[in-house]
Every structure is written in C-alpha cells, then in structure tokens.
Amino acid sequence: MSEVYPIPAETAKSALIDEKTYHEWYDRSIKDPEGFWAEHGKRIDWIKPFTKVKDVSYNGDVHIKWYEDGTLNVAANCLDRHLAKRGDQTAIIWEGDDPSESAHITYRDLHERVCRLANALTDLGVKAGDRITIYLPMIPEAAVAMLASARIGAVHSIVFGGFSPDALAGRIQDCDSSIVITADEGLRGGRKVPLKANVDKALETCWSVKNVVVVKRTGGNVHMVTGRDSWYEDLVAKAAPTHTPVEMSAEAPLFLLYTSGSTGKPKGVLHTSGGYLVYASMTHQYVFDYHDGDIYWCTADVGWVTGHSYIVYGPLANGATTLMFEGIPNYPTVSRFWDVVDKHKVNIFYTAPTAIRSLMREGEEPVKKTSRASLRLLGSVGEPINPEAWTWYHRVVGDGRCPIVDTWWQTETGGILITPLPGATPLKPGSATRPFFGVVPLMVDAEGKELLGATEGNLCIADSWPGQMRTLWGDHERFKQSYFTTYPGRYFTGDGARRDEDGYYWITGRVDDVINVSGHRMGTAEVESALVAHPKVAEAAVVGYPHEIKGQGIYAYVTLIQGEEPTEELRKELVNWVRKEIGPIASPDLIQWSPGLPKTRSGKIMRRILRKIAENDYGALGDTSTLADPTVVDDLVENRMNRV
Ligand code: 6R9
C-alpha cells in the first residue's frame, strides 16, 4: 500500500471541483456524453453555434468529429473575446534566458501583434488551410505565430528548435509547408542555437517553401536570401494593426505536430479547432484549478504538445496569465526555476520529472534559499514520476503545502486524460490517479481481453473526447493501423498501466518501441535508421534502459561493416552523427559494439533480449533456444555497457 496524501484543507476551501462534484460530473459525462459535451462546448465562443455534438466511430474507416456544424476562430477565442474585460491584463509574462530580460504582454498588445502578423502572412499569400512551419525559440513571437496562423485559418506545424536541419526538412516536406517562421538564433543557457542557418540547410531539399520570415532575437549575423527571406520586424511594422478573424469550421485543422511512433518516420498528428479548444481550455481550468488572477507557468517548450495546449491555447482561451520561459533549469544557477517563481509570484507550476530529478541531485539548499510562498499547485508531465522525485517535489519545492497533479496524456490526446483534480483527488506518489471527465480508460491483456478490477495491462481508451487527434497528416491508413487495429474498436495508447484497488492508474511506460528520454518521445527505429546511414555501420538495434536523470537512456547495439575497427573515436563519431541527423535529444548514451545481434531463424531481432541486457538484467533472458545463433548472446552479456 502506498501512502495517501489527503486534499489539503486550504485547497479544498477554494477548489473549483470538490470530490462530490467530480463524481457527479464524471458519471454524467459517461452516461450522457452528448449532453455533457454539449453543455461544456459552450465554454468557448462560436460564430455559428453547433447543433451536432459528436460523430465518432473507432471501427471501420475510423472517423472522429466533434461540434462539426459549429464555426469559430480559435485566435479570437484566445484574444478578442477577452479584450473588453481583460485588455490591460497580462496575457504572457516572458522570462528570457538571461535573468535581466523579461516582459509583460497584455491581451490588448498580444491581440495587436497577432493581427499585424496575420495581415503580414496574408500579404505573403498564405491562405486558410496552408501549412506554416514554425521553428522558433521560446520567445513571445512563437505564440504570436501560432495565433496568427489560427487567425487566418492556416495550419501550423511547430518543429522543436533542438531538431537538426534534416529532421526539420523531413517535417517541412511531409506537409508541404509554403512558409517557415524562424529566428536568427535561439538562446538557451547562454548558448546560441543557429536556427536560421539550420533552416537554410533544410531548405536545400525543400521545394515547397516560398517564404522565410526571420525574427531578430540575438542580432547575430545571418544570410538572407533575396526574394525568399524577410525580417519579421519589417513585415509587422508595415502591416495593419487590426484584422478580422477568419470563420472556420469546428473540424478545420488547427495544427500538426510530428511525434515519434514505433516504426518509420515521425507521424504528423492532426488536431482540429473546436473540440481541441474546448478540451484544452477545460482541462487547463480544472486540472490546474485556475482562478482569475493566478500566475501560471508551464516550463515546456512550444515545440511539444504540452507547450501547445498548456502554454498557449488552454491558458489564453481561459484569459489566464501564462509564463513563457526561454531558458533552462540550471542557468545561470540551479535555483533558476525558483528565482523565476519568486520574481513573477507564480501560483501554479507545471514541469517534467526529468527536471525535478536533475535538480534533486543538487540538494535542497538551492531550493530552500528561495521563498516559493506564492506556489499553490505543482504539476508533472511527460513520463512516469518516480515516488522519490514526487515526494521531493512535494516536500522540498512545495514545502509540503501544494498538491501535485501528475497528468498523463499524449500528443495524440490533445489534452490531459488521467490526472488528479486538486480539490477532488487524494494523491498517491507516482500515480496519475483518475480519468478526467468523459474519459473511459480500459485495461486489456495482449489478446485484447478486457481486464477488470485491480490489474495490470495495456492501456486503451474506450471512446472519444473532444481533444482527440483526428488523423495523421496524409496517412489515414497509418492512423488506423497505429491506434485502432491492435485492439479493434478501442484507442490504444501504446502505454502499459496498473490499476489499483481504488481505481487509480499507475502508468508504467511504453509497451511499444518508443522510448521516453527526458520526457521526449523517441522512436528506436528513427535512431536505428540514423545509425545505419553511417557508412561504417552495417546494422544497429536501439533500446531504452533505466537512466537516473533522463528516465530512459538510449542504448545502441552496433554492428560495423566487415573490416572496420571499433574505436573510441568511432564511438564519438557515431554519437555526433546521430546528433546531426536527428538532434541532441536522440544522442545514444551507450553504444555497444556487437559482432552479431540475437535474431530468430526468420531474421527478426529479439529486442526482448537486448532490453534485458541493456537493463543489466542478463540473468533472466528467457528462452533463447529459438535464436539462429545463441552464442551471440554470451558475447553481448560479456561486453554489456550498463553495469549498475
Ligand atoms: C504530454 C506528452 C506521451 C507519452 C505517453 C507516456 C508518457 C506522459 C505521463 C507519461 C507517465 C505521466 N507520459 N505523461 N507517463 N505519467 N504523467 O508527454 O506527450 O510527448 O506525446 O508523450 O509520454 O508514455 O504515451 P508525448
């Protein structure tokens, strides 16, 4: 039995949802989803109100539609509708990489900036439905670009600034973007990131791009291509400060976000407008118990889904004040997060377990020397949070006062699906606890048989919620294959979970060939194909292994081509190669030279064995008799790289 943390009296007093309300709303949301979502669909402003709520089938061709005959504009919901009441309220607090740089942007100011960019993009010929690739650092212009895209009905595709030119090119080509919005350079932890130079490199292989818009962030020297590149500042200065938002259908695409799958190249997850905004804003309000006037900070990057739903769309749709941080947790010191909390009087703080674990290593003093008195609620996302990290976060960061919402969700889900609600859920360290309204988790065994009661198995969701992805860009077949065929008629999450006797969910991690490195999803197949692209590599197999800070590390088994020497230099070269091919987040932590890989007689690599060896759990390799050559295993065990 794990320890239970009751709802603090202070939280219970002011929380939007108490335990009784949670159960009432939850039951209604399951018994009468149409009625429940019709009611909550009204939380956003519709130009033409919807009359249909839900049209979903998880079978056959699979279709997911919410509020389909309603029309709206997402940016108008995040800006225009707040102007009368909150024009002078801060929408975005921007905290720069350098602690001396910060800014407050009001709703009125943000509205004007978005209108100007919407006009500028229109002048460049960008129309509703066109794809806009955004490759920006964490500066306000990233939010402005997202909202300007939404305002004109275009579809944005943000590529994380840490991705390589090749990875960027692949994402531009897949959706045929006509325009890229970037910056001269990014700034993280005092170091410059050559964003514009990366775009130039990527565009050598992208023919669809007609325009590149460049924000001046550092003033660094960059090459501007005449006729293609323009400075953001020049365009918006010339553009008109008002703009009429384009009326869009509820099911019009809002954004694409590429994420790793278990096979092949990254998948372009597509989210649409109405249902997504209802779900993102509703979860933001209730999960973070957001009250008017609260200062809310999510430390994610807008390059990930968490930044989309919980830095920009959810908070701004709610008229919240959202903090956007350009830097990293340990620059200039390991107190940075807590200094920022004190500087801006942050009430709600949402981060990833990997950040907590890396700060935990520095001891309590860098936390304790700050006040953090403004904090009321803490959140966690991206990977399972181990109970040690949870209790440290609770005791040291939150001074034992602040509940922690451990929020489980995915790029595909658009918003949080399993989570505590601070005023409604007693907490257990390491558990994401209970489903949000309208969400029906389902546990199945490998054969797809539903498992009841306290159990462990594969996590599926029985029916749709408004924030669910609609398809994969240009590949509906892969969408069906990836999510609805393993367990027909159910959405398969790719995660394993345990459900305890109280009905609490404990996510155990991916059950497919996706690994989670510092909260970032990596497909082992992507790292493998980067490795085998190296001229000296014959074959590679990549698995995850437990890593103290990152959650999972990347362990690569590499077979060199005949005659190549396995040297330390080559090891370094391969690590750099993968960094260059994909980006630093994909760098292998350990590379083991493997004369052979364990394969079945039909030539299939037995990853189960490779995972065990990488975990240093080589005593229990299971049945190896079906291997074509069982002796390769002895060599792998003998030369294993992880001996902790
Ligand atoms: C939001 C986000 C999704 C995968 C997901 C799961 C893991 C996310 C978690 C968690 C345990 C949590 N994950 N939150 N595991 N507890 N609270 O991270 O989206 O980048 O698509 O990753 O992350 O394995 O399947 P995404």
Residues whose N, C-alpha, C, O or C-beta is under 5 A from the ligand:
A	BS01	6R9	S380 V381 G382 E383 P384 I385 D406 T407 W408 W409 Q410 T411 A432 T493 D495 I507 G509 R510 G519 R521
